[in-house]
Amino acid sequence: MRVVVIGAGSAGLAALRHCAEDLKRSKENEKIEDGRVSDVVCYERCDKIGGTWVYTEETGIDKYGLPIHSSMYDSLRTNLPKEVMGYPDFQYDVETSKSYLTRTEILEFLERYCDHFRVRQYIHFLHNVELVEPTLRGENAKKWKVTVKNLKDGSTRTEHFDAVMVCNGHYFQPYLPVIEGRKEFKGKQLHSHDYRVPEVFADKTVVVVGAGPSGMDLTLEISKKARKVILSHHNRSPIATVFPENVYQLPDIKKLTEKEVEFTNNTREEADVIFYCTGYKYSFPFLSPRCGVRVDDNMVTPLWKHLISTENPTLALIGLPFYVCAFSMFDLQVRFVLKYWTGKKTLPSKEIMLAEETQEFEKKKKQGLEKRHFHMMGPEQGPYFDDLANTAGLTPLPPVLAKLHNESSMRFLDDLVHYREDRYKILDDFNFVQL
């Protein structure tokens, strides 16, 4: 089985690590058994590993004519403690008393992971995947045709693979809400994807749209430079955290005029900048419609377990669920996929896989969630991890990860200004303490 991995970020590295281990076992047996990984190739459009953790001052379009992938800003610190940000058997290994790390420390960690498992040799840097499409089945035909462009010399070639792991992330395609008057507004409009440093907001009145993790963090950060910051959100009650004195909370934007913002409570405010912290859309521009996966109101479907294409099960999309212990989840998802791809487990019928997805969707609707929230986990991540492990007969993730993730998420909401001063220690698979 020849596998292609698209992207060498934190998910792609986990995919490479486990594919390479299966390849190594095959070679040690001196023959490639049916179902074993016989070759693995990774295409990465940037010149280094790390995906969204690679910081660049650039925004917009890069020198190769491609949209800048990273949404990383200069001062970013993780909003989760390092104790839940490692891989199951490769934790953050530099002695430090703090729990919340900088973007640089996370990127260095990923570099160490990459070198520890010796997967860099499989990565083709500056190679952009342009098209993935299924081929007609033939006696000797591979299942997938992948067209890739070498960005260094501009050449394009086509390769064939038996299986595809898509690891291109989901923090690069901005979501912008539809707001009346957006084209009439004369001030600056910016999405957090293109934010790098707070100086661009110096002495300005800024309306931050959205109170998710990035909206909360960036409201706090830009308040140090901006004259006034208005945090616009649709939470039913004001956010409890204590913001600086120049930060005000208002409801959703009703409409924009040339210079003003009108909110749904009929308040009007003059503004210099509208700063959209409104999240991202799942985007797979290289997947042919024939792949059988579509994005419907930001729900990627039809997939089994948020992961395996029901139409073409040798296509897997790693890392879709959010509000999770991401690196550990990537590792678990890759191990899950390989169990089926290598024939150790047998996939259920297409009908069963589709029925499971429908059942989960209906459950989320009853909880008051919309289609675009389908991949949101949060408190549900523990049961999701357990389901993957139990279904495929895998070593489960320790429950303490989800527990600590949920604890730190509550601290984020309660004390945005100080929560990164918290320090944690994991005692065992079930317990942690705050130091």
C-alpha angles and dihedrals in degrees: 000000000000112000130196120202116200111210134015100225124116092295095045092051091054089049092050093047095056096039089050091050091053089048090051092051089051092053093047088056087055091230137065108243121210109276095017121123106261096176138003128197128182124200116201121181094204127066095245141036124260107076111207091007091070107099122213130172088218122101132181114020126003127222091272093057094253126127113261106261103201123083092186118135124206102251099038119146121183118266089213127062118254088242089077098033101075131089117261094262100020115060131178100289106190117100109247134144094217126086101200112070136199124249089253092056091051092049090050088050091054090049090054091048091050093051096041091059093036096230099138089090090069096053123098104200123207090024115130119201107224103175139013117186136160117250128219111271113251135165092270100013123127116229100234134047114202123192113201133180123216101221093199097062102014094238122143128209139174124230131184126225140175095220140018129211111193110207102160096129128230106246101086110069107073121223113217120190122230106253126175112246097017091135092048096055109106097197128084121288119198136172119217088243087074097042118112112150134014096232090087087071097050112147093351134125106240129190110206111203114208135027101219120120095289094043092052095045095045093046088058094045100047092044087076090065107022123085092224134001124199114195108207116195143143099233108138092232132028116276108263099220116105109245126193116277094260093060120092131180123224134165127257122314113262096189145330128235128187094284107000141071119215116201129205091258087059093251113145125207133177111233139186097196138026107206112196113209090168102131133240143292124234107249132184103170092169097056113100115225084243089070087079098231123115137175111233114184087332094309110122106217155224095018134141112231091353085290124066124060109243090204095049110015094190086070115083129179109208122205107016099135114087136200087048142117087271107192093047091046091052089053092049093046092051092049088049093052094047091053088064099035092053093049098247089119130028120230118237118244120286089249092056092047092051092046091054091052091049092048092052092047091052090049091054092048089055088053088058095255124139128228091262089061093057095108094043112114116166106141089009094062094089094057090044092053091046091049092054092048095045094044095052099032094245134152102268126231113259111263091229090076095063091040093055092042090055092045094051091046090057091048088053090057095043101045112013093166097055110018094099088065088069117108125202140191126197110223100185141327091299109028141058135172133212108233 
